Amino acid sequence: MFSVYILTYNEEIEIAECIESVISLSDEVIVVDSFSSDRTIEIAQKYPVQIVQHAFESHGKQRTWMLREVPTRHEWVYILEADERMTPQLFAECLQAIQSEEYIGYYVAERVLFMNAWIRHCTQYPRYQMRLFRKDKVWFTDYGHTEREVCDGPTGFIKETYPHYTSGKGFSRWLEKHNRYSTNEAKETIHQLQQGTVNWKHLFWGRSEVERRRALKDLSVRLPFRPFVRFLYMYFLLGGIWDGKPGFTWCVLQAFYEYLIVLKVWEMQNPIEREIPLHSLPISSLPTSKSVKS
């Protein structure tokens, strides 16, 4: 058996369905909340789950704190986001996977559900995330608005996928959230441009989708007209055109998100110099008048 962590912050819309997808499968479900201000905790308390709260610093730090400070019954754990769901098929394969001693962790692919449809093409399916692992062998660091795992040992891949409901809280919440995310992405972009490089070997001959995707990310921050290029890449090259209206909407939103990052990179590199209003200057700094003699 393995324990399940559920990460939350203001997830009153998603939390009940998320818990219900796993509560009958795992004998330990732990909700790790970042001091939600809505009804997330009130709803979670209706279920037989453990609830802990910790102030949010970053995605990487929150996960690492959770793994180090929140004890579990089992050495294997699964991380479940509130807008994701566990399935019986996925759970069964995870149970089988942890019986092997070959790997210390497993990547699981997401199925992005957007506007009531699975947008398979424009989301780079299968797109893998580290979800199942031994908690003493994995920790997380920050990368942009999200996190990256650091694994002390070999990793494998689960065949079953998990559903990811990306817009369950509506477009307004999506826009508000990605406006915040773009600030951290801009900082990471500047860092990558100054100190990072593109791993061309991983880009073309990466051993896994994870290596190839990360190398592509490092390349993309160096491309001119990034928002437009990203739309063309997702809509035509990946095949978002075959995902219908949800696919087109998703590609437009991702291009807009990329444009927010570009704007914030420019803003950080070109701080605005504001003129000080004359009336705000102290009297001593104001120019003195000179008398004109006739």
Secondary structure per residue as TSV (DSSP state, phi and psi in degrees):
chain	resnum	aa	ss	phi	psi
A	1	M	-	360.0	158.4
A	2	F	-	-135.9	152.8
A	3	S	E	-87.2	156.2
A	4	V	E	-123.7	124.2
A	5	Y	E	-95.2	137.4
A	6	I	E	-120.1	119.1
A	7	L	E	-90.5	131.9
A	8	T	E	-139.0	150.8
A	9	Y	S	-158.6	112.0
A	10	N	S	51.3	59.5
A	11	E	-	-114.6	36.9
A	12	E	T	-61.3	-25.7
A	13	I	T	-77.4	-33.6
A	14	E	T	-100.7	-27.2
A	15	I	H	-61.7	-39.0
A	16	A	H	-62.8	-48.9
A	17	E	H	-65.3	-35.5
A	18	C	H	-63.7	-49.4
A	19	I	H	-62.1	-44.0
A	20	E	H	-64.5	-23.8
A	21	S	T	-73.4	-16.2
A	22	V	T	-127.9	-18.2
A	23	I	T	-63.1	-29.3
A	24	S	T	-87.3	-2.9
A	25	L	T	-105.7	-44.5
A	26	S	-	-101.5	147.1
A	27	D	S	-89.8	2.2
A	28	E	-	-148.6	115.1
A	29	V	E	-122.9	126.3
A	30	I	E	-120.8	119.5
A	31	V	E	-90.6	120.0
A	32	V	E	-107.7	105.7
A	33	D	E	-107.0	143.7
A	34	S	S	-98.4	47.7
A	35	F	-	57.3	62.5
A	36	S	-	-60.8	145.6
A	37	S	S	-102.0	0.5
A	38	D	S	-105.1	-151.4
A	39	R	S	-93.4	17.9
A	40	T	H	-55.3	-51.9
A	41	I	H	-66.2	-42.2
A	42	E	H	-57.4	-42.7
A	43	I	H	-71.4	-42.9
A	44	A	H	-62.3	-32.3
A	45	Q	T	-67.1	-11.9
A	46	K	T	-78.5	-9.1
A	47	Y	S	-115.1	156.5
A	48	P	S	-78.0	70.7
A	49	V	-	-127.1	157.0
A	50	Q	E	-87.3	139.6
A	51	I	E	-124.8	126.1
A	52	V	E	-128.5	151.9
A	53	Q	E	-125.9	142.7
A	54	H	-	-150.4	132.8
A	55	A	-	-61.5	132.6
A	56	F	-	-75.6	129.9
A	57	E	-	-110.7	-50.2
A	58	S	-	-163.1	166.5
A	59	H	H	-63.7	-43.6
A	60	G	H	-65.2	-46.3
A	61	K	H	-66.3	-36.3
A	62	Q	H	-63.8	-42.9
A	63	R	H	-68.1	-43.5
A	64	T	H	-65.1	-41.8
A	65	W	H	-59.1	-45.5
A	66	M	H	-57.8	-46.0
A	67	L	H	-68.7	-34.0
A	68	R	H	-86.0	-32.2
A	69	E	H	-107.4	-17.8
A	70	V	S	-106.0	105.4
A	71	P	-	-68.7	151.5
A	72	T	-	-129.9	161.1
A	73	R	S	-72.4	-27.5
A	74	H	S	-120.7	151.7
A	75	E	S	-76.3	-22.6
A	76	W	E	-95.7	138.0
A	77	V	E	-134.5	159.7
A	78	Y	E	-128.3	132.8
A	79	I	E	-97.7	125.0
A	80	L	E	-122.6	121.6
A	81	E	E	-78.3	155.7
A	82	A	T	-63.3	-29.3
A	83	D	T	-93.6	15.7
A	84	E	B	-111.8	165.3
A	85	R	-	-133.5	145.5
A	86	M	-	-88.4	146.0
A	87	T	-	-119.9	153.3
A	88	P	H	-58.5	-37.4
A	89	Q	H	-66.5	-42.9
A	90	L	H	-65.2	-43.8
A	91	F	H	-60.7	-42.8
A	92	A	H	-63.5	-40.5
A	93	E	H	-69.1	-35.8
A	94	C	H	-63.1	-41.4
A	95	L	H	-60.3	-40.1
A	96	Q	H	-69.5	-37.8
A	97	A	H	-65.3	-37.8
A	98	I	T	-74.6	-6.4
A	99	Q	T	-75.8	-21.1
A	100	S	-	-84.8	147.7
A	101	E	S	-101.6	9.2
A	102	E	S	-73.2	-36.1
A	103	Y	-	-124.0	154.1
A	104	I	S	-101.4	-5.5
A	105	G	E	-166.6	162.8
A	106	Y	E	-137.0	139.8
A	107	Y	E	-89.6	143.4
A	108	V	E	-127.3	137.4
A	109	A	E	-86.5	144.8
A	110	E	E	-97.2	149.2
A	111	R	E	-110.6	106.6
A	112	V	E	-78.0	120.0
A	113	L	E	-106.2	118.3
A	114	F	E	-139.9	129.1
A	115	M	T	54.1	44.7
A	116	N	T	63.4	27.4
A	117	A	E	-145.2	152.7
A	118	W	E	-85.5	112.4
A	119	I	-	-93.6	87.5
A	120	R	-	-74.2	-41.3
A	121	H	T	-77.4	-52.8
A	122	C	T	-77.1	-1.0
A	123	T	T	-103.0	15.4
A	124	Q	T	61.5	31.7
A	125	Y	S	-61.7	136.2
A	126	P	S	-82.6	125.9
A	127	R	E	-109.2	116.0
A	128	Y	E	-95.9	146.8
A	129	Q	E	-130.5	146.0
A	130	M	E	-72.6	116.8
A	131	R	E	-126.6	-39.2
A	132	L	E	-114.3	125.8
A	133	F	E	-165.7	165.9
A	134	R	E	-77.7	125.9
A	135	K	T	-70.0	-14.5
A	136	D	T	-91.3	1.1
A	137	K	T	-119.4	-1.1
A	138	V	E	-136.0	139.9
A	139	W	E	-143.0	177.9
A	140	F	E	-130.7	146.2
A	141	T	E	-119.2	169.1
A	142	D	E	-89.6	145.3
A	143	Y	E	-147.8	107.5
A	144	G	T	61.5	-132.8
A	145	H	T	-85.6	-6.3
A	146	T	E	-118.7	-152.9
A	147	E	E	-135.5	163.6
A	148	R	E	-133.3	138.2
A	149	E	E	-82.0	148.8
A	150	V	E	-120.0	119.4
A	151	C	E	-113.1	128.8
A	152	D	S	-96.4	68.9
A	153	G	S	146.4	174.0
A	154	P	-	-72.7	149.9
A	155	T	E	-125.7	157.4
A	156	G	E	-128.3	-169.2
A	157	F	E	-131.6	136.8
A	158	I	E	-89.8	140.1
A	159	K	E	-78.8	-39.0
A	160	E	E	-68.3	155.9
A	161	T	E	-117.1	168.8
A	162	Y	E	-122.0	142.4
A	163	P	E	-75.9	137.4
A	164	H	E	-126.0	111.3
A	165	Y	E	-92.2	100.6
A	166	T	T	-84.4	-17.5
A	167	S	T	-130.4	35.1
A	168	G	T	-64.5	-21.2
A	169	K	T	-98.7	5.8
A	170	G	-	95.0	165.3
A	171	F	H	-68.9	-33.0
A	172	S	H	-60.7	-43.2
A	173	R	H	-66.8	-38.4
A	174	W	H	-61.0	-45.6
A	175	L	H	-66.4	-41.3
A	176	E	H	-64.3	-42.1
A	177	K	H	-66.9	-43.7
A	178	H	H	-76.2	-20.9
A	179	N	H	-65.2	-39.8
A	180	R	H	-69.5	-43.6
A	181	Y	H	-59.8	-37.1
A	182	S	H	-63.5	-26.1
A	183	T	H	-65.6	-47.4
A	184	N	H	-68.0	-35.5
A	185	E	H	-64.0	-37.6
A	186	A	H	-63.9	-42.2
A	187	K	H	-61.7	-43.2
A	188	E	H	-67.5	-35.2
A	189	T	H	-62.3	-45.6
A	190	I	H	-61.3	-42.8
A	191	H	H	-61.9	-42.5
A	192	Q	H	-66.4	-39.8
A	193	L	H	-67.0	-33.6
A	194	Q	H	-82.8	-37.3
A	195	Q	H	-125.6	-18.6
A	196	G	-	-88.9	172.3
A	197	T	-	-139.6	168.2
A	198	V	-	-95.1	126.3
A	199	N	-	-87.4	92.1
A	200	W	H	-65.1	-30.9
A	201	K	H	-63.7	-45.9
A	202	H	H	-67.8	-33.8
A	203	L	H	-62.0	-42.4
A	204	F	H	-100.3	-30.3
A	205	W	H	-129.0	30.2
A	206	G	-	-58.7	143.9
A	207	R	S	-69.0	-20.8
A	208	S	S	-147.0	169.0
A	209	E	H	-60.5	-33.9
A	210	V	H	-63.8	-47.7
A	211	E	H	-63.1	-44.2
A	212	R	H	-66.0	-40.6
A	213	R	H	-65.9	-40.8
A	214	R	H	-68.8	-36.6
A	215	A	H	-67.1	-38.0
A	216	L	H	-64.4	-37.0
A	217	K	H	-61.3	-44.2
A	218	D	H	-65.7	-32.3
A	219	L	H	-73.3	-40.9
A	220	S	H	-61.8	-32.8
A	221	V	T	-69.5	-11.5
A	222	R	T	-101.4	-1.9
A	223	L	S	-84.3	140.5
A	224	P	T	-73.0	154.7
A	225	F	T	54.3	43.3
A	226	R	H	-53.4	-47.0
A	227	P	H	-58.6	-44.3
A	228	F	H	-67.0	-42.1
A	229	V	H	-62.6	-40.4
A	230	R	H	-65.2	-39.8
A	231	F	H	-62.3	-47.2
A	232	L	H	-61.0	-42.4
A	233	Y	I	-61.9	-47.4
A	234	M	I	-74.8	-41.2
A	235	Y	I	-80.1	-38.3
A	236	F	I	-103.8	-49.4
A	237	L	I	-71.6	-45.9
A	238	L	S	-76.7	-23.4
A	239	G	-	100.3	24.9
A	240	G	G	-59.3	-21.8
A	241	I	G	-60.5	-26.0
A	242	W	G	-84.7	-3.7
A	243	D	G	-93.6	7.8
A	244	G	H	68.7	-153.5
A	245	K	H	-60.7	-43.6
A	246	P	H	-58.0	-38.8
A	247	G	H	-66.1	-43.2
A	248	F	H	-62.8	-44.4
A	249	T	H	-62.2	-43.1
A	250	W	H	-61.3	-44.2
A	251	C	H	-65.7	-39.0
A	252	V	H	-63.7	-45.0
A	253	L	H	-63.8	-39.4
A	254	Q	H	-68.1	-36.0
A	255	A	H	-66.8	-39.5
A	256	F	H	-63.2	-42.5
A	257	Y	H	-60.1	-41.9
A	258	E	H	-63.6	-37.3
A	259	Y	H	-67.5	-36.8
A	260	L	H	-59.3	-41.7
A	261	I	H	-63.6	-44.8
A	262	V	H	-59.5	-44.5
A	263	L	H	-62.6	-41.3
A	264	K	H	-74.0	-29.8
A	265	V	H	-62.8	-46.4
A	266	W	H	-60.5	-42.9
A	267	E	H	-63.2	-40.2
A	268	M	H	-70.3	-31.9
A	269	Q	H	-86.3	-15.6
A	270	N	S	-132.3	72.4
A	271	P	-	-58.0	137.9
A	272	I	-	-75.7	126.6
A	273	E	-	-94.4	116.4
A	274	R	-	-98.2	138.3
A	275	E	-	-73.9	138.5
A	276	I	-	-84.0	122.4
A	277	P	-	-56.0	142.1
A	278	L	G	-58.9	-37.1
A	279	H	G	-72.9	-12.8
A	280	S	G	-90.3	-8.0
A	281	L	S	-77.6	144.9
A	282	P	-	-64.8	153.9
A	283	I	G	-56.4	-38.8
A	284	S	G	-64.8	-22.6
A	285	S	G	-93.1	-6.8
A	286	L	S	-75.1	144.3
A	287	P	-	-65.8	141.3
A	288	T	-	-87.8	148.2
A	289	S	-	-84.1	149.6
A	290	K	-	-114.1	139.3
A	291	S	-	-80.1	142.3
A	292	V	-	-103.7	123.0
A	293	K	-	-89.1	136.3
A	294	S	-	-87.3	360.0
